[in-house]
Structures are given as C-alpha cells and as structure tokens.
Amino acid sequence: METGTLVRNELAPLLDRLIVQLEDEGKLTYRAHFTRIRRRLISAHNDWELARPIIDLSAANAMGFEFSNTAHALVTRILNKSNGLIREIDGIEQIQH
C-alpha cells in the first residue's frame, strides 16, 4: 500500500473525531491547529510532504495545549499511531517536542 494512503487511512479518521470533539468543547484554536494538520496530511503527495503534518502532531505538547479527557485520549491515540507510521516512512526521522 502506498505510504500516503496508509497514513491517511490511519490518521485522518482520528483527526476528524478530534476536530469535532475540540469544536464541541469550544477549543477553536486547538481545532484550527489540527484542521491544518489534517489538510496537510490529505494533500501530501509524497513521503516528504507527509513528514510535516506528522511532525506537527507532536507540537501540541510544546504549545502547551490542555485537553479534556476525551480529547486527550484521541491525541494520545493519534500520536501513538503516528509514531508507528513514522518508522514505516523511509528517511524521515521523528522529531519529538
């Protein structure tokens, strides 16, 4: 399976759920951050374009985002999935913030 398709299939549904959750909670800045990541993920055409949204996923921790229990569980699941996927993408090293 193509890397981009694999990453989108694994992460996009979780990001969709997180975006809806953040909107329901009124966390619009957080929602905007993850919407931008999702948009970049969907529009990526190669492994290098996939690197940016995957790396940006960990930025929420560095930005000091505080999540509800539900949103935190989704973010944790997304980060765990992205950690596994990044190992499958040749030549892209994970950057943890």
C-alpha positions in Angstrom: 0.0 0.0 0.0 1.3 3.5 -0.8 2.6 5.3 2.3 0.4 8.3 1.8 -2.7 6.2 1.6 -1.7 4.2 4.7 -1.0 7.3 6.8 -4.3 9.0 5.7 -6.3 5.8 6.4 -4.8 5.5 9.9 -4.7 9.2 11.0 -7.5 11.0 9.1 -10.5 9.4 10.9 -8.9 10.0 14.3 -8.1 13.6 13.4 -11.7 14.0 12.2 -13.0 12.8 15.6 -10.6 15.1 17.4 -11.6 18.1 15.4 -15.3 17.5 16.1 -14.5 17.0 19.8 -12.5 20.2 20.0 -15.2 22.1 18.3 -17.8 20.7 20.7 -15.6 21.9 23.6 -15.2 25.3 22.2 -11.4 24.9 21.7 -11.3 26.7 18.4 -7.6 27.4 18.4 -6.8 23.8 19.0 -9.3 22.8 16.3 -7.6 25.1 13.9 -4.2 23.6 14.6 -5.4 20.0 14.0 -7.5 21.0 11.0 -4.4 22.5 9.4 -2.5 19.2 10.1 -5.4 17.2 8.6 -5.4 19.4 5.5 -1.7 19.0 5.0 -1.9 15.2 5.6 -4.7 14.8 3.0 -2.9 17.0 0.4 0.5 15.3 0.8 1.8 13.7 -2.5 5.0 12.1 -1.2 6.7 10.9 1.9 8.5 14.2 2.5 5.2 16.1 2.3 3.8 13.7 4.9 6.6 14.5 7.3 5.4 18.0 8.1 1.9 17.1 9.4 3.3 14.1 11.3 5.9 16.2 13.0 3.3 18.9 13.7 1.2 16.4 15.6 3.7 16.5 18.5 3.7 20.3 18.6 0.6 20.4 20.6 2.6 19.3 23.6 5.2 22.0 23.0 2.4 24.6 22.6 1.0 23.8 26.0 -2.4 22.6 24.8 -4.5 21.3 27.6 -7.1 18.7 26.6 -10.2 17.3 28.1 -10.1 13.6 29.0 -11.8 12.7 25.7 -9.6 14.9 23.5 -6.5 13.8 25.4 -7.4 10.1 24.6 -7.8 10.9 20.9 -4.5 12.9 20.8 -2.7 10.1 22.6 -4.1 7.6 20.1 -3.1 9.8 17.1 0.5 10.3 18.5 0.8 6.5 19.1 -0.4 5.8 15.5 1.9 8.4 14.1 4.9 7.1 16.0 4.4 3.7 14.4 3.8 5.1 11.0 6.9 7.3 11.0 9.0 4.2 11.4 7.5 2.9 8.2 8.4 6.1 6.2 12.0 5.7 4.9 14.3 8.6 5.6 12.1 10.6 7.9 13.3 10.9 11.5 10.8 11.6 14.2 11.2 14.9 16.0 9.6 15.0 19.4 8.9 18.3 21.0 
